[in-house]
Amino acid sequence: MEKYRKKPIVIEAVQFTGGNYDDIRCFMSDESEALSCDNEGVKIKTLEGTHIVSPQDWVIRGVKGEYYPCKPDIFEQTYEKVN
């Protein structure tokens, strides 16, 4: 079986603390219709459907401008901060 390595790309992301909805809304300003907040929580419409963003999740802007949530443990294993 062949092995593959994920290509190194730089993404933009904001971590949802549970109290910074406005930061997420500002981050997603170009896709504001994809973001909503109601009594169930913060939701993002992604290419795979609507996902709830839990506190500590990261909201990522993908390489094609799409947005999606990422659990903190997966984010930590996959990404490192770029200076």
N, CA and C atoms as a LAMMPS dump frame, in Angstrom:
ITEM: TIMESTEP
0
ITEM: NUMBER OF ATOMS
249
ITEM: BOX BOUNDS ff ff ff
-5.0000000000000000e+02 5.0000000000000000e+02
-5.0000000000000000e+02 5.0000000000000000e+02
-5.0000000000000000e+02 5.0000000000000000e+02
ITEM: ATOMS id mol type element x y z
1 1 1 N 0.839 -1.165 0
2 1 2 C 0 0 0
3 1 3 C 0.889 1.235 0
4 2 1 N 0.532 2.23 -0.775
5 2 2 C 1.3 3.472 -0.832
6 2 3 C 0.937 4.376 0.332
7 3 1 N 1.877 5.239 0.706
8 3 2 C 1.644 6.192 1.783
9 3 3 C 1.637 7.598 1.212
10 4 1 N 0.863 8.485 1.849
11 4 2 C 0.738 9.866 1.4
12 4 3 C 0.881 10.805 2.584
13 5 1 N 1.432 11.979 2.313
14 5 2 C 1.579 13.017 3.33
15 5 3 C 0.671 14.179 2.952
16 6 1 N 0.027 14.773 3.942
17 6 2 C -0.821 15.93 3.706
18 6 3 C 0.053 17.103 3.255
19 7 1 N -0.352 17.766 2.194
20 7 2 C 0.416 18.902 1.687
21 7 3 C 0.409 20.033 2.715
22 8 1 N 1.548 20.692 2.866
23 8 2 C 1.578 21.81 3.814
24 8 3 C 0.867 23.024 3.224
25 9 1 N -0.225 23.405 3.854
26 9 2 C -0.961 24.595 3.445
27 9 3 C -1.165 25.47 4.67
28 10 1 N -1.346 26.748 4.444
29 10 2 C -1.61 27.674 5.534
30 10 3 C -3.101 27.986 5.516
31 11 1 N -3.738 27.838 6.672
32 11 2 C -5.168 28.124 6.795
33 11 3 C -5.349 29.248 7.807
34 12 1 N -6.534 29.822 7.823
35 12 2 C -6.905 30.781 8.841
36 12 3 C -7.945 30.122 9.731
37 13 1 N -7.887 30.391 11.037
38 13 2 C -8.812 29.759 11.966
39 13 3 C -9.014 30.638 13.186
40 14 1 N -10.179 30.477 13.804
41 14 2 C -10.516 31.16 15.05
42 14 3 C -11.086 30.115 15.996
43 15 1 N -10.646 30.137 17.248
44 15 2 C -11.193 29.198 18.223
45 15 3 C -12.421 29.812 18.879
46 16 1 N -13.494 29.029 18.954
47 16 2 C -14.731 29.458 19.605
48 16 3 C -14.61 29.185 21.091
49 17 1 N -14.703 30.235 21.899
50 17 2 C -14.549 30.09 23.345
51 17 3 C -15.885 29.868 24.042
52 18 1 N -16.96 30.037 23.321
53 18 2 C -18.286 29.975 23.912
54 18 3 C -18.856 31.363 24.12
55 19 1 N -17.992 32.36 24.099
56 19 2 C -18.444 33.737 24.322
57 19 3 C -18.003 34.705 23.246
58 20 1 N -17.385 34.212 22.196
59 20 2 C -16.87 35.111 21.154
60 20 3 C -17.573 34.909 19.809
61 21 1 N -18.891 34.813 19.846
62 21 2 C -19.669 34.654 18.617
63 21 3 C -19.374 35.777 17.628
64 22 1 N -19.239 37.019 18.133
65 22 2 C -18.967 38.147 17.243
66 22 3 C -17.637 37.983 16.51
67 23 1 N -16.648 37.387 17.16
68 23 2 C -15.362 37.137 16.498
69 23 3 C -15.53 36.137 15.352
70 24 1 N -16.339 35.1 15.593
71 24 2 C -16.588 34.108 14.553
72 24 3 C -17.348 34.756 13.402
73 25 1 N -18.347 35.574 13.737
74 25 2 C -19.14 36.258 12.706
75 25 3 C -18.244 37.18 11.87
76 26 1 N -17.35 37.9 12.526
77 26 2 C -16.417 38.775 11.807
78 26 3 C -15.483 37.958 10.918
79 27 1 N -14.959 36.862 11.432
80 27 2 C -14.072 35.979 10.669
81 27 3 C -14.77 35.452 9.42
82 28 1 N -16.057 35.147 9.549
83 28 2 C -16.83 34.579 8.435
84 28 3 C -17.635 35.639 7.691
85 29 1 N -17.234 36.89 7.751
86 29 2 C -18.039 37.98 7.183
87 29 3 C -18.352 37.791 5.704
88 30 1 N -17.468 37.148 4.954
89 30 2 C -17.729 36.917 3.53
90 30 3 C -18.739 35.796 3.296
91 31 1 N -19.055 35.024 4.327
92 31 2 C -20.027 33.928 4.24
93 31 3 C -20.988 33.996 5.421
94 32 1 N -21.424 35.192 5.77
95 32 2 C -22.217 35.371 6.985
96 32 3 C -23.524 34.585 6.962
97 33 1 N -24.064 34.295 5.778
98 33 2 C -25.302 33.512 5.713
99 33 3 C -25.07 32.055 6.102
100 34 1 N -23.818 31.621 6.174
101 34 2 C -23.497 30.241 6.554
102 34 3 C -23.404 30.064 8.064
103 35 1 N -23.55 31.161 8.82
104 35 2 C -23.397 31.127 10.269
105 35 3 C -24.711 31.509 10.936
106 36 1 N -25.087 30.775 11.968
107 36 2 C -26.284 31.133 12.726
108 36 3 C -26.09 30.776 14.192
109 37 1 N -26.883 31.398 15.023
110 37 2 C -26.834 31.138 16.454
111 37 3 C -28.269 31.101 16.956
112 38 1 N -28.623 30.023 17.652
113 38 2 C -29.951 29.908 18.241
114 38 3 C -29.834 29.169 19.566
115 39 1 N -30.958 28.724 20.116
116 39 2 C -30.915 28.069 21.419
117 39 3 C -30.174 26.732 21.401
118 40 1 N -29.904 26.168 20.232
119 40 2 C -29.123 24.931 20.124
120 40 3 C -27.628 25.208 20.071
121 41 1 N -27.239 26.442 19.796
122 41 2 C -25.833 26.806 19.73
123 41 3 C -25.464 27.48 18.421
124 42 1 N -24.18 27.563 18.183
125 42 2 C -23.641 28.158 16.966
126 42 3 C -23.588 27.078 15.889
127 43 1 N -24.073 27.423 14.703
128 43 2 C -24.118 26.462 13.602
129 43 3 C -23.449 27.048 12.371
130 44 1 N -22.756 26.174 11.639
131 44 2 C -22.128 26.546 10.38
132 44 3 C -22.656 25.624 9.29
133 45 1 N -23.074 26.216 8.187
134 45 2 C -23.454 25.419 7.027
135 45 3 C -22.174 25.116 6.26
136 46 1 N -21.859 23.829 6.128
137 46 2 C -20.655 23.4 5.427
138 46 3 C -21.042 22.669 4.148
139 47 1 N -20.054 22.241 3.407
140 47 2 C -20.306 21.469 2.189
141 47 3 C -20.974 20.138 2.509
142 48 1 N -20.802 19.641 3.74
143 48 2 C -21.38 18.356 4.156
144 48 3 C -22.67 18.506 4.946
145 49 1 N -23.166 19.723 5.111
146 49 2 C -24.374 19.962 5.888
147 49 3 C -24.093 20.919 7.032
148 50 1 N -25.066 21.087 7.915
149 50 2 C -24.941 22.007 9.035
150 50 3 C -24.28 21.307 10.221
151 51 1 N -23.301 21.986 10.815
152 51 2 C -22.568 21.443 11.963
153 51 3 C -22.65 22.419 13.123
154 52 1 N -22.789 21.888 14.329
155 52 2 C -22.778 22.709 15.532
156 52 3 C -21.331 22.925 15.966
157 53 1 N -21.014 24.162 16.304
158 53 2 C -19.681 24.519 16.789
159 53 3 C -19.743 24.56 18.306
160 54 1 N -19.004 23.693 18.945
161 54 2 C -18.959 23.631 20.401
162 54 3 C -17.851 24.531 20.925
163 55 1 N -17.976 24.993 22.191
164 55 2 C -16.867 25.75 22.77
165 55 3 C -15.567 24.951 22.68
166 56 1 N -14.51 25.629 22.357
167 56 2 C -13.148 25.128 22.153
168 56 3 C -12.907 24.587 20.74
169 57 1 N -13.966 24.386 19.946
170 57 2 C -13.779 24.006 18.544
171 57 3 C -13.141 25.162 17.79
172 58 1 N -12.439 24.83 16.746
173 58 2 C -11.865 25.828 15.85
174 58 3 C -12.749 25.939 14.619
175 59 1 N -12.9 27.155 14.108
176 59 2 C -13.585 27.385 12.836
177 59 3 C -12.493 27.691 11.825
178 60 1 N -12.434 26.881 10.782
179 60 2 C -11.36 26.955 9.786
180 60 3 C -11.904 27.445 8.461
181 61 1 N -11.132 28.309 7.804
182 61 2 C -11.414 28.685 6.418
183 61 3 C -10.52 27.812 5.552
184 62 1 N -11.133 26.975 4.743
185 62 2 C -10.388 26.046 3.902
186 62 3 C -9.763 26.71 2.69
187 63 1 N -9.059 25.926 1.9
188 63 2 C -8.306 26.442 0.754
189 63 3 C -9.205 27.003 -0.347
190 64 1 N -10.463 26.624 -0.363
191 64 2 C -11.397 27.144 -1.368
192 64 3 C -12.348 28.167 -0.764
193 65 1 N -12.051 28.648 0.446
194 65 2 C -12.883 29.646 1.092
195 65 3 C -14.046 29.07 1.874
196 66 1 N -14.123 27.759 1.971
197 66 2 C -15.203 27.117 2.724
198 66 3 C -14.871 27.142 4.214
199 67 1 N -15.902 27.065 5.038
200 67 2 C -15.728 27.079 6.491
201 67 3 C -16.194 25.762 7.073
202 68 1 N -15.524 25.333 8.127
203 68 2 C -15.945 24.121 8.819
204 68 3 C -15.344 24.106 10.217
205 69 1 N -16.038 23.44 11.162
206 69 2 C -15.493 23.332 12.512
207 69 3 C -14.509 22.175 12.621
208 70 1 N -13.613 22.281 13.593
209 70 2 C -12.621 21.239 13.839
210 70 3 C -12.448 21.103 15.341
211 71 1 N -12.513 19.882 15.842
212 71 2 C -12.329 19.624 17.266
213 71 3 C -10.902 19.995 17.68
214 72 1 N -10.728 20.496 18.907
215 72 2 C -9.415 20.984 19.327
216 72 3 C -8.3 19.941 19.274
217 73 1 N -8.587 18.682 19.588
218 73 2 C -7.523 17.667 19.56
219 73 3 C -7.066 17.384 18.13
220 74 1 N -7.987 17.36 17.193
221 74 2 C -7.628 17.157 15.782
222 74 3 C -6.869 18.376 15.255
223 75 1 N -7.315 19.568 15.632
224 75 2 C -6.639 20.794 15.211
225 75 3 C -5.191 20.786 15.682
226 76 1 N -4.978 20.426 16.947
227 76 2 C -3.627 20.405 17.516
228 76 3 C -2.725 19.398 16.805
229 77 1 N -3.289 18.251 16.406
230 77 2 C -2.494 17.225 15.724
231 77 3 C -2.207 17.59 14.262
232 78 1 N -3.041 18.439 13.688
233 78 2 C -2.969 18.711 12.253
234 78 3 C -2.27 20.027 11.912
235 79 1 N -2.398 21.022 12.779
236 79 2 C -1.912 22.371 12.459
237 79 3 C -0.924 22.865 13.489
238 80 1 N -0.048 23.748 13.036
239 80 2 C 0.853 24.463 13.953
240 80 3 C 0.837 25.922 13.554
241 81 1 N 1.063 26.802 14.513
242 81 2 C 0.999 28.23 14.271
243 81 3 C 2.125 28.664 13.34
244 82 1 N 1.782 29.556 12.422
245 82 2 C 2.739 30.108 11.463
246 82 3 C 3.037 31.545 11.858
247 83 1 N 4.298 31.908 11.843
248 83 2 C 4.683 33.303 12.154
249 83 3 C 4.69 34.139 10.896
